Amino acid sequence: MTKQQEREKKRKRQQIIRTAILAVLAIAIVYTIVVNVTKDEDIVEVGDTAPDFELVDLEGNTHRLSDYRGEGVFLNFWGTWCGPCKKEMPHMEKYFKEFEDKGVNILAVNIAESDLKVQSFANTYGLTFPIVIDKTNSVRDAYNVRPLPTTFLVGPDGKVKKIIQQEMSEEQIKAYMESIMPS
Amino acid sequence: MSSIKCECGHLNPEGTDICQNCGRPLSTEEKSKKLADMRYDGAAIRSKTHKRTVVDKIWNFFSSVKVGVSIIIAILVASAIGTVLPQVFYIPGGGANEAQAAQYYEDNYGIFGKLYNALGLSDLYGSWWFMTLVGMLGISLVVVSLDRGIPLYKSLKNQRIDRHPSFLKRQRLYGEGRVDDPDAVMKKAAEKLKGQRYNIREKNGALLAEKGRWARWGPYVNHLGLIIFLFGVMLRAIPGFYVDESMWIREGETLAVKGAPGLYLENKGFTYDMYTQENTDEVFSEAIDRVGTVASNYQTDVALYETPEGALPGSTNAEFVKEYSIVVNKPLKHEGFHIFQMDFKLDEISAMTFALEHKETGESLGELTVNLANPEKEYDIGNGAKVELLDYYPDFSGFEDGEPQSATPVPNNPAFLFKMTTPETPEGETSFVAIRQTLEPLGENTYKLSFQKADTRNVSGLTIRKDKTIPVIVLGGVIFMIGVVQGSYFNHRRFWIRKSEDGKIQVAGHTSKNWVALQRELDAVSDYAGLPAYTDQRDKEAQTDKMEGDSRS
């Protein structure tokens, strides 16, 4: 009887070892597959802390994202040649003044274009919000921005609330700005 | 779990073929054979011992060598099919856009192409089912090794010296006979075997000589190497272990290195050299005649900069690290990153020179050169004349609502909106200048900007790679090879010699491979010690000599 019990105990132990080995292997494999299959190169995802950066605007002022902690940041990546950018930026300008007092800032990051080109664009559309130029693509790479325009809504806590990879309508811009207003 | 009780009184686990104590055959299958199945020394393969829960069922599935071989075959077949059409990273656009890639396969290869892409064969190593297969192979390797390796190890470790006569009788090399002085024969045999570097153990008038047992672990060491190899490949999925990016950088530009935060690269110049009839020996002469040009060098001279630890993206405090000339197969190496020369584009327009001319007289007031990467607002021509650059369109694509448009930021078709001010025209005249096209939107002008020349620059395509998994993969490969050598070039050899009270001597021999050498050793021992003659019993049975470690499940 004791031998029987002993064997039963041994068998149980073996069961546990087997289950553990299979579980570890299965987890490793599933993890690998999931990471590989879902690898759509989005370095920054909703819920992540928006990577900090510092860039200089057309007036020569340095803007550091973390300086805006406590306020919402409407972080818009754009190019002068991009059609949807031309359409949405006047709408952004419209709400810029209104929301600035409510704690929502606009930061428009141009991707590596010349000062003249960016300045003439700002003049053409009468843009007054800060426009910074990412001359080395380092901020673009940190956010892995692919299509332009891409907009990151950064909440007062510094976390990314939403990523918009397309043109935004006037109503959407307003709603997005309201969504990142500090309470 | 039931167990099998041997005649000697030893309890063996279910599935045991040969009593682990005395060596008597246990299973009916084993009893029916003339020769003992020594593959796992008759030990029960673990998966055979019980089949109850789901875990056991999964375990048994992967423990089957048949299943393992099937997985390997499936991987081979899939890999072979994966070579039929180009993989997604070789098609135009590199498959960055999935819809575009799908369209490409359908357009170029029809229904087959569509199916091929839909099944994930176009991105084989990235498809979930291929990864699953490789993962299953990994599980199979682990389970098979544990399932067979552990019982074999235990069986060999605990093997009895005085095996039952029936065990000896059922070995492939076997002989028996009477000798005058059994003790003297045994002693001399032991002496000779020791000289052959056998490890001798004696008990109750029985002798076990053994050498090279470690050769039996060859397959398991081999499996361990494979598992480490697969683990290394798996590590690539973890961020920071593996980087494979590419970037374009124009001459004169300083850009962040893609995939390597904190590193910046300045392109100091791209060189594309060719072999010509003048500068080459005979070697390429024929080829140059045939194809026109043969490249001799692609080179990007770069300066590497790095921002201090903790610096933010966009900060401009990068410090100079080193200069380097990247040529094909000679990458720039820094902090585990390798930056390779991969591609190039020649002669992108970088600057345009215009002359400010009087339209009627053709008299030139001077020239200005617009640097397209960094155009200036105003150019002082001298002689009281200046030209303002109101706007610049790098890739002019036409007008929309009277506004000039640029399709891309690349200077494929530069166009400019100039305002020319001269002493003769102090109010200024506006001119829109594009290639082969000049518009005067605000009325007839007195002056014009006539194109003089264009400067060009080259663009280098670089690939950035980092692979921290290489040491793990190399380690796996080395262990794999050690296992192969261990199992292939070394043999596990054993002799059992036993005397009975009536002066009879039994001798039996077994080896994992290379029976000829075993026989040669036994011949030498027999000659020296006068052991009874032996025979190779397999000859009588005409059984095929299966290799050790082969499947039986």
HADDOCK unambig.tbl for C-alpha pairs under 7 A between the chains (distance, minus, plus):
assign (segid A and resid 19 and name CA) (segid B and resid 55 and name CA) 6.22 0.50 0.50
assign (segid A and resid 25 and name CA) (segid B and resid 139 and name CA) 6.51 0.50 0.50
assign (segid A and resid 29 and name CA) (segid B and resid 135 and name CA) 5.67 0.50 0.50
assign (segid A and resid 32 and name CA) (segid B and resid 234 and name CA) 6.21 0.50 0.50
assign (segid A and resid 32 and name CA) (segid B and resid 237 and name CA) 5.90 0.50 0.50
assign (segid A and resid 33 and name CA) (segid B and resid 128 and name CA) 6.00 0.50 0.50
assign (segid A and resid 33 and name CA) (segid B and resid 131 and name CA) 6.35 0.50 0.50
assign (segid A and resid 35 and name CA) (segid B and resid 237 and name CA) 6.18 0.50 0.50
assign (segid A and resid 36 and name CA) (segid B and resid 126 and name CA) 6.61 0.50 0.50
assign (segid A and resid 36 and name CA) (segid B and resid 237 and name CA) 6.24 0.50 0.50
assign (segid A and resid 37 and name CA) (segid B and resid 126 and name CA) 6.66 0.50 0.50
assign (segid A and resid 37 and name CA) (segid B and resid 128 and name CA) 6.55 0.50 0.50
assign (segid A and resid 52 and name CA) (segid B and resid 312 and name CA) 6.39 0.50 0.50
assign (segid A and resid 53 and name CA) (segid B and resid 312 and name CA) 4.88 0.50 0.50
assign (segid A and resid 53 and name CA) (segid B and resid 313 and name CA) 4.83 0.50 0.50
assign (segid A and resid 53 and name CA) (segid B and resid 314 and name CA) 5.82 0.50 0.50
assign (segid A and resid 54 and name CA) (segid B and resid 312 and name CA) 6.36 0.50 0.50
assign (segid A and resid 54 and name CA) (segid B and resid 313 and name CA) 6.54 0.50 0.50
assign (segid A and resid 54 and name CA) (segid B and resid 314 and name CA) 5.27 0.50 0.50
assign (segid A and resid 54 and name CA) (segid B and resid 315 and name CA) 5.74 0.50 0.50
assign (segid A and resid 55 and name CA) (segid B and resid 314 and name CA) 5.34 0.50 0.50
assign (segid A and resid 55 and name CA) (segid B and resid 315 and name CA) 6.62 0.50 0.50
assign (segid A and resid 81 and name CA) (segid B and resid 406 and name CA) 5.33 0.50 0.50
assign (segid A and resid 81 and name CA) (segid B and resid 407 and name CA) 5.92 0.50 0.50
assign (segid A and resid 81 and name CA) (segid B and resid 408 and name CA) 5.67 0.50 0.50
assign (segid A and resid 81 and name CA) (segid B and resid 409 and name CA) 6.23 0.50 0.50
assign (segid A and resid 114 and name CA) (segid B and resid 373 and name CA) 6.25 0.50 0.50
assign (segid A and resid 114 and name CA) (segid B and resid 374 and name CA) 5.23 0.50 0.50
assign (segid A and resid 114 and name CA) (segid B and resid 375 and name CA) 6.99 0.50 0.50
assign (segid A and resid 116 and name CA) (segid B and resid 375 and name CA) 6.36 0.50 0.50
assign (segid A and resid 116 and name CA) (segid B and resid 376 and name CA) 6.69 0.50 0.50
assign (segid A and resid 116 and name CA) (segid B and resid 377 and name CA) 6.60 0.50 0.50
assign (segid A and resid 117 and name CA) (segid B and resid 391 and name CA) 6.46 0.50 0.50
assign (segid A and resid 117 and name CA) (segid B and resid 392 and name CA) 6.34 0.50 0.50
assign (segid A and resid 120 and name CA) (segid B and resid 391 and name CA) 6.19 0.50 0.50
assign (segid A and resid 134 and name CA) (segid B and resid 314 and name CA) 6.47 0.50 0.50
assign (segid A and resid 136 and name CA) (segid B and resid 254 and name CA) 6.15 0.50 0.50
assign (segid A and resid 136 and name CA) (segid B and resid 255 and name CA) 4.13 0.50 0.50
assign (segid A and resid 136 and name CA) (segid B and resid 256 and name CA) 5.24 0.50 0.50
assign (segid A and resid 137 and name CA) (segid B and resid 255 and name CA) 6.22 0.50 0.50
assign (segid A and resid 137 and name CA) (segid B and resid 256 and name CA) 5.83 0.50 0.50
assign (segid A and resid 138 and name CA) (segid B and resid 256 and name CA) 4.99 0.50 0.50
assign (segid A and resid 138 and name CA) (segid B and resid 313 and name CA) 5.40 0.50 0.50
assign (segid A and resid 138 and name CA) (segid B and resid 314 and name CA) 5.79 0.50 0.50
assign (segid A and resid 139 and name CA) (segid B and resid 313 and name CA) 5.35 0.50 0.50
assign (segid A and resid 139 and name CA) (segid B and resid 314 and name CA) 5.88 0.50 0.50
assign (segid A and resid 141 and name CA) (segid B and resid 258 and name CA) 6.55 0.50 0.50
